[in-house]
Amino acid sequence: MVARIITIAQQKGGAGKTTLAAQLAVSFKAKGNSVALVDIDPQGSLAAWHGARITTLGATGCGLHLSDVAGWRLATELDRLRDTHDIVVVDTPPHAETEAKAAIRAGDILLVPVQPSPMDLWATTATLELARKEQTNPLLVLNRMPPRGKLPELIEAKLRADELPIAKARIGNRTAFAASMMDGRGVLETNRRSRAAEEIQALTDEVMDHLA
């Protein structure tokens, strides 16, 4: 068993990295994969979500392993998890710290959430430069997209003009994501037939295709 490592990074804070990490982890688990989470963000949001999940579902019902290592132990921990799981999802801090660089370097794919805002667009440049330096294939994920409006169209047009790799799956600005996170679950567990669940499943399938 050799896990595939999915690193989620974005230089700008508040881009939705933790929500994306948690939702994808649940989705990969639903497909029968053994999934490990690695939280190297000092804020610890993914670890907090995992704790809420244990409270809700119990230690045996949680179904997701969590490692909250940092520093020099990160590379060793990722190597260990590669041998014991199918999928490893890494949530990184919003700045180019040493651990974030190491996680990007170790990733088989780098997911970069991009919200429809100029600040996210500008921050993406630095994140993609990190991916280039660490020789990791990036995939931009348009995140928290409103149902309509000119700004999202302008952001997407700019990304396409720069010939950047953009996921076909779009993640909408939906309260279902936050609602499911409250008690440590994902939308596939709280509302499997929702549009939010369809979006996460579509992104999961697309990521799997990239990892194949």
C-alpha positions as CSV (number, residue, x, y, z in Angstrom):
1,M,0.0,0.0,0.0
2,V,1.5,3.4,-1.0
3,A,-0.7,6.4,-0.2
4,R,-1.3,9.3,-2.6
5,I,-0.7,12.6,-0.8
6,I,-3.0,15.5,-1.5
7,T,-1.6,18.8,-0.3
8,I,-4.0,21.7,0.0
9,A,-2.3,25.1,0.1
10,Q,-3.0,28.8,-0.6
11,Q,-0.9,31.7,0.5
12,K,-4.0,33.7,1.4
13,G,-5.8,32.8,4.6
14,G,-9.5,32.1,4.7
15,A,-9.5,30.5,1.2
16,G,-11.4,27.4,2.5
17,K,-8.5,25.0,2.7
18,T,-9.7,23.2,5.9
19,T,-13.2,22.8,4.7
20,L,-12.0,21.4,1.4
21,A,-9.6,19.0,3.2
22,A,-12.3,17.7,5.5
23,Q,-14.9,17.3,2.8
24,L,-12.5,15.5,0.5
25,A,-11.4,13.2,3.3
26,V,-15.0,12.1,3.9
27,S,-15.6,11.7,0.2
28,F,-12.5,9.5,-0.3
29,K,-13.4,7.5,2.7
30,A,-16.9,6.9,1.3
31,K,-15.2,5.4,-1.8
32,G,-13.6,2.8,0.4
33,N,-10.2,4.3,0.9
34,S,-8.3,4.4,4.2
35,V,-7.7,8.1,4.8
36,A,-5.3,10.0,7.0
37,L,-5.4,13.7,7.8
38,V,-2.3,15.8,8.5
39,D,-2.8,19.2,10.1
40,I,0.3,21.4,10.0
41,D,-1.6,24.7,10.3
42,P,-0.9,26.2,13.8
43,Q,-4.5,27.3,13.9
44,G,-5.4,23.6,14.1
45,S,-8.9,23.9,12.5
46,L,-8.7,20.5,10.8
47,A,-7.7,18.9,14.1
48,A,-10.6,20.6,15.8
49,W,-13.0,19.3,13.1
50,H,-11.5,15.8,13.7
51,G,-12.1,16.1,17.4
52,A,-15.7,17.1,16.8
53,R,-16.0,14.1,14.6
54,I,-14.9,11.8,17.3
55,T,-17.3,13.4,19.7
56,T,-20.2,12.9,17.2
57,L,-19.3,9.4,15.8
58,G,-17.0,7.9,18.5
59,A,-13.4,6.9,18.1
60,T,-14.4,3.7,16.1
61,G,-17.0,5.5,14.0
62,C,-14.7,8.4,13.0
63,G,-13.0,6.4,10.3
64,L,-10.2,9.0,9.7
65,H,-6.7,9.0,11.2
66,L,-5.3,12.4,12.3
67,S,-1.7,13.4,12.6
68,D,-0.9,16.9,13.8
69,V,2.9,16.7,13.5
70,A,5.0,19.6,12.5
71,G,8.6,20.6,12.0
72,W,11.3,18.1,11.3
73,R,9.0,15.2,12.0
74,L,6.7,16.0,9.1
75,A,8.6,14.2,6.4
76,T,9.0,11.1,8.5
77,E,5.3,11.0,9.4
78,L,4.3,11.4,5.7
79,D,6.6,8.5,4.8
80,R,4.9,6.4,7.5
81,L,1.4,7.3,6.4
82,R,2.3,6.4,2.8
83,D,2.8,2.8,4.0
84,T,-0.4,2.6,6.0
85,H,-3.1,4.4,4.1
86,D,-4.6,4.9,0.6
87,I,-5.0,8.7,0.8
88,V,-3.3,11.3,2.9
89,V,-4.8,14.9,2.9
90,V,-2.5,17.6,4.2
91,D,-3.9,21.0,5.4
92,T,-1.2,23.7,5.4
93,P,-0.7,27.1,7.0
94,P,-1.5,30.2,4.8
95,H,2.2,31.3,4.6
96,A,5.2,29.7,3.0
97,E,6.6,28.2,6.2
98,T,9.1,25.3,6.1
99,E,6.4,22.8,6.9
100,A,4.2,24.0,4.0
101,K,7.1,23.8,1.6
102,A,7.8,20.2,2.8
103,A,4.1,19.2,2.4
104,I,4.0,20.7,-1.1
105,R,7.2,18.8,-2.0
106,A,5.8,15.5,-0.7
107,G,2.4,15.9,-2.4
108,D,1.4,13.9,-5.5
109,I,-0.9,16.8,-6.3
110,L,-1.4,20.3,-4.9
111,L,-4.9,21.6,-4.7
112,V,-5.1,25.4,-4.6
113,P,-8.5,26.8,-3.6
114,V,-9.3,30.1,-5.2
115,Q,-12.2,32.2,-4.2
116,P,-13.7,34.8,-6.6
117,S,-11.7,37.7,-5.3
118,P,-8.7,39.7,-6.5
119,M,-6.8,38.9,-3.3
120,D,-7.1,35.2,-3.9
121,L,-6.0,35.6,-7.5
122,W,-2.9,37.5,-6.4
123,A,-2.0,35.0,-3.7
124,T,-2.3,32.2,-6.1
125,T,0.7,33.3,-8.0
126,A,3.0,32.8,-5.0
127,T,1.4,29.4,-4.3
128,L,2.0,28.2,-7.8
129,E,5.6,29.5,-7.7
130,L,6.1,27.2,-4.6
131,A,4.6,24.3,-6.6
132,R,7.0,25.0,-9.4
133,K,10.0,25.1,-7.1
134,E,9.0,21.9,-5.4
135,Q,8.0,20.2,-8.7
136,T,4.5,19.3,-7.6
137,N,1.6,19.4,-10.0
138,P,-1.0,22.0,-9.0
139,L,-4.7,22.0,-9.6
140,L,-6.7,25.2,-9.0
141,V,-10.1,24.7,-7.4
142,L,-12.6,27.5,-7.8
143,N,-14.1,27.6,-4.3
144,R,-17.1,29.3,-2.7
145,M,-18.4,30.3,-6.1
146,P,-21.7,32.3,-6.1
147,P,-24.4,31.2,-8.5
148,R,-24.0,34.3,-10.6
149,G,-22.0,37.5,-11.0
150,K,-19.4,39.1,-13.2
151,L,-16.4,38.8,-10.8
152,P,-16.3,35.0,-10.8
153,E,-16.3,35.1,-14.6
154,L,-13.5,37.7,-14.6
155,I,-11.4,35.7,-12.1
156,E,-11.8,32.5,-14.1
157,A,-11.1,34.3,-17.4
158,K,-7.8,35.6,-15.9
159,L,-6.8,32.2,-14.8
160,R,-7.5,30.7,-18.2
161,A,-5.7,33.5,-19.9
162,D,-2.6,32.5,-17.9
163,E,-3.1,28.9,-19.0
164,L,-3.3,27.7,-15.4
165,P,-4.7,24.2,-14.6
166,I,-8.2,24.6,-13.3
167,A,-10.4,21.8,-12.0
168,K,-13.6,21.3,-13.9
169,A,-15.5,20.7,-10.7
170,R,-16.6,24.0,-9.0
171,I,-17.4,24.3,-5.3
172,G,-20.3,26.6,-4.5
173,N,-20.8,29.0,-1.7
174,R,-23.1,26.8,0.2
175,T,-24.1,26.7,3.9
176,A,-24.3,22.9,3.7
177,F,-20.5,22.7,4.0
178,A,-20.3,24.7,7.2
179,A,-23.4,23.0,8.7
180,S,-21.8,19.6,8.2
181,M,-18.5,20.7,9.7
182,M,-20.1,21.8,12.9
183,D,-20.3,18.2,14.3
184,G,-17.3,16.8,12.4
185,R,-19.0,15.4,9.4
186,G,-19.1,16.1,5.6
187,V,-21.9,16.9,3.3
188,L,-21.8,13.3,2.0
189,E,-22.8,12.2,5.5
190,T,-25.4,14.9,6.3
191,N,-27.1,15.5,3.0
192,R,-25.8,13.1,0.3
193,R,-28.3,14.2,-2.3
194,S,-27.5,17.9,-2.0
195,R,-25.8,20.0,-4.7
196,A,-22.9,20.4,-2.3
197,A,-22.4,16.7,-2.1
198,E,-22.5,16.4,-5.9
199,E,-19.8,19.1,-6.1
200,I,-17.5,17.3,-3.7
201,Q,-18.0,14.0,-5.4
202,A,-17.2,15.5,-8.8
203,L,-14.0,17.0,-7.4
204,T,-13.0,13.7,-5.7
205,D,-13.4,11.9,-9.0
206,E,-11.4,14.5,-10.8
207,V,-8.6,14.4,-8.3
208,M,-8.5,10.6,-8.5
209,D,-8.2,10.9,-12.3
210,H,-5.2,13.2,-11.8
211,L,-3.6,10.8,-9.4
212,A,-4.1,7.7,-11.6
